[in-house]
Amino acid sequence: MLQGKEFWQSFRVSETQKRQSDFVDFKSDTYKDLEIQTWTTNDGKMRLVIYKGKSGKPISNFILKTVEQKNAEIDYQKRNADKRFAWKERAKEIQKNTKNIFQLGDILASSWGYDQTNIDFYEVVGITAKSIKIIKIGQSRTDENTGHYLSEYVVPDRKARGTNVMTKRIQPGTDSPFISINSFAIARKWNGTPLFQSHWH
């Protein structure tokens, strides 16, 4: 039984096929990553459904009273598509011109957390033109007083080394290139100063 994304993609296909067979004026147009479907129902109502990419759920699904409303929504979604594609092309150009500033042995630091500040350190163990290979390393506390309860300043500890080698593509940044560790954390080259870390226990 199909679930989640696959279910909705299958549902999109079946609904499109049904509309094609049920409505003589059914029309499907594409614009960049959009599929724009229009038709008139048996009771004379104008319908507009717009899908983005391979998504099974439409980003627009309207019963419209006038052609002007239909055209306005289509124009709005096309403008958004233009912006998306312009951003993607710009990102590709920036990525193409991003230089690898990292060297073997460099330390990267990642600061993340919502209600506390976590610090992770990584060491560069491999380099390509556009990516680096890293392993996670440990941390040690300094004697510097933070002035806050349940917190400390930490520095990297190369003696505590992980075994999992991760390959990460270098991303351009406004300040300096970085890598994405996961959906909620990035890492940049460590500047050599102790970093603040906090916790609940």
C-alpha positions as CSV (number, residue, x, y, z in Angstrom):
1,M,0.0,0.0,0.0
2,L,1.4,3.4,-1.0
3,Q,2.0,5.9,1.7
4,G,3.2,9.5,2.1
5,K,4.9,11.0,-1.0
6,E,4.3,8.0,-3.2
7,F,0.6,8.0,-2.4
8,W,0.2,11.6,-3.3
9,Q,2.2,11.2,-6.5
10,S,0.0,8.3,-7.5
11,F,-3.1,10.2,-6.6
12,R,-2.0,13.1,-8.8
13,V,-1.6,10.7,-11.8
14,S,-5.0,9.1,-11.3
15,E,-6.7,12.5,-10.8
16,T,-5.1,13.9,-14.0
17,Q,-6.2,10.8,-16.0
18,K,-9.7,11.1,-14.6
19,R,-9.9,14.8,-15.6
20,Q,-8.6,14.1,-19.1
21,S,-11.4,11.6,-19.6
22,D,-14.2,13.4,-17.9
23,F,-13.8,17.0,-19.2
24,V,-13.5,17.8,-22.9
25,D,-11.8,21.1,-22.4
26,F,-9.2,19.8,-19.9
27,K,-5.8,21.3,-20.6
28,S,-2.4,20.7,-19.0
29,D,0.4,23.2,-19.6
30,T,3.9,23.2,-18.2
31,Y,6.0,26.2,-17.2
32,K,9.5,25.5,-15.8
33,D,8.7,23.3,-12.7
34,L,5.0,23.9,-12.9
35,E,2.1,21.8,-14.3
36,I,-0.9,24.0,-14.8
37,Q,-4.3,22.2,-15.3
38,T,-7.5,24.0,-16.2
39,W,-11.0,22.7,-17.1
40,T,-14.7,23.5,-16.8
41,T,-16.8,21.3,-14.6
42,N,-20.2,19.9,-15.6
43,D,-22.0,22.7,-13.8
44,G,-20.0,25.4,-15.6
45,K,-17.4,26.2,-12.9
46,M,-13.8,27.1,-13.9
47,R,-11.2,24.9,-12.2
48,L,-7.5,25.6,-11.8
49,V,-5.0,23.1,-10.3
50,I,-1.2,23.8,-10.3
51,Y,1.5,21.4,-9.2
52,K,5.1,22.2,-8.5
53,G,7.8,19.7,-9.5
54,K,6.9,16.1,-8.7
55,S,4.7,16.9,-5.7
56,G,1.4,15.1,-5.6
57,K,-0.2,17.9,-3.6
58,P,-1.2,21.1,-5.7
59,I,0.1,24.5,-4.7
60,S,-3.1,26.0,-6.2
61,N,-6.5,24.4,-6.2
62,F,-9.3,26.8,-7.0
63,I,-12.8,27.2,-8.3
64,L,-12.8,30.5,-10.1
65,K,-15.5,32.9,-11.0
66,T,-13.7,34.9,-13.7
67,V,-11.0,34.4,-16.3
68,E,-9.1,37.3,-14.8
69,Q,-8.9,35.5,-11.4
70,K,-7.5,32.4,-13.2
71,N,-4.9,34.4,-15.2
72,A,-3.9,36.3,-12.0
73,E,-3.2,33.1,-10.1
74,I,-1.3,31.6,-13.0
75,D,0.8,34.7,-13.5
76,Y,1.5,34.7,-9.7
77,Q,2.8,31.1,-9.7
78,K,4.8,31.7,-12.9
79,R,6.6,34.7,-11.3
80,N,7.4,32.5,-8.3
81,A,8.8,29.9,-10.6
82,D,10.9,32.5,-12.4
83,K,12.3,33.6,-9.0
84,R,13.1,30.0,-8.0
85,F,15.0,29.3,-11.3
86,A,16.8,32.6,-11.1
87,W,17.9,31.8,-7.5
88,K,19.0,28.3,-8.6
89,E,21.1,29.6,-11.4
90,R,22.7,32.2,-9.1
91,A,23.4,29.5,-6.6
92,K,25.1,27.3,-9.2
93,E,27.3,30.2,-10.3
94,I,28.3,31.0,-6.8
95,Q,29.0,27.3,-6.1
96,K,31.0,27.1,-9.3
97,N,33.3,30.0,-8.2
98,T,33.6,28.8,-4.6
99,K,37.2,27.9,-3.8
100,N,38.3,25.3,-1.4
101,I,40.0,27.2,1.4
102,F,40.4,24.1,3.6
103,Q,43.6,22.2,4.2
104,L,44.4,18.8,5.7
105,G,44.4,19.0,9.5
106,D,42.1,22.1,9.6
107,I,39.6,22.2,12.5
108,L,36.0,23.1,11.9
109,A,33.6,24.2,14.6
110,S,29.8,23.8,14.7
111,S,27.6,25.7,17.1
112,W,24.0,24.6,17.3
113,G,21.1,24.2,19.7
114,Y,17.8,25.8,20.6
115,D,17.6,26.1,24.4
116,Q,21.3,25.4,24.9
117,T,24.5,25.9,22.9
118,N,26.3,22.8,21.7
119,I,29.8,22.8,20.2
120,D,31.1,20.1,17.9
121,F,34.6,20.0,16.3
122,Y,35.7,18.3,13.1
123,E,39.1,17.7,11.5
124,V,39.7,17.7,7.8
125,V,41.2,14.4,6.7
126,G,40.7,14.7,2.9
127,I,40.2,17.3,0.2
128,T,38.8,17.5,-3.3
129,A,38.2,20.6,-5.5
130,K,34.7,21.2,-4.1
131,S,34.4,19.0,-1.0
132,I,36.2,17.9,2.1
133,K,36.3,14.7,4.2
134,I,36.0,15.2,7.9
135,I,35.9,13.2,11.1
136,K,34.4,14.3,14.4
137,I,36.9,14.9,17.2
138,G,36.5,15.6,20.9
139,Q,36.6,18.8,23.0
140,S,38.2,19.8,26.3
141,R,37.2,22.6,28.7
142,T,39.3,25.6,29.4
143,D,39.8,27.2,32.8
144,E,38.2,30.4,31.7
145,N,35.1,31.4,33.7
146,T,32.0,32.0,31.5
147,G,30.1,33.9,34.3
148,H,27.1,31.6,33.6
149,Y,25.8,28.5,35.4
150,L,26.2,25.1,33.6
151,S,28.4,26.5,30.9
152,E,32.1,26.5,29.8
153,Y,34.5,27.4,27.1
154,V,35.8,24.5,25.0
155,V,38.6,23.9,22.5
156,P,39.1,20.9,20.1
157,D,40.8,17.7,21.3
158,R,42.4,15.8,18.5
159,K,43.2,12.8,20.8
160,A,39.5,11.9,20.9
161,R,38.8,11.0,17.3
162,G,35.8,9.4,15.7
163,T,36.0,6.7,12.9
164,N,33.2,7.8,10.7
165,V,34.5,9.8,7.7
166,M,31.9,12.2,6.2
167,T,32.2,13.8,2.8
168,K,30.7,17.3,2.7
169,R,30.4,19.7,-0.2
170,I,31.7,23.2,0.4
171,Q,29.0,25.9,0.5
172,P,29.5,29.6,-0.2
173,G,28.8,31.9,2.6
174,T,28.5,35.6,3.1
175,D,31.3,35.6,5.7
176,S,33.3,32.5,4.7
177,P,32.7,29.1,3.1
178,F,31.0,26.4,5.2
179,I,29.8,22.9,5.2
180,S,26.4,21.5,6.2
181,I,26.6,18.9,8.9
182,N,22.8,18.1,8.9
183,S,19.5,19.9,8.7
184,F,20.2,22.0,11.8
185,A,23.9,22.6,11.9
186,I,26.7,24.0,9.8
187,A,30.5,24.1,10.4
188,R,33.1,26.7,9.5
189,K,36.9,26.8,10.0
190,W,37.7,27.3,13.7
191,N,39.2,30.6,14.5
192,G,41.4,29.3,17.2
193,T,39.6,30.9,20.2
194,P,37.7,28.9,22.9
195,L,33.9,28.6,22.2
196,F,31.1,29.1,24.6
197,Q,28.9,26.0,25.4
198,S,26.0,25.6,27.7
199,H,23.8,22.7,29.0
200,W,21.1,21.8,31.5
201,H,23.0,19.3,33.6
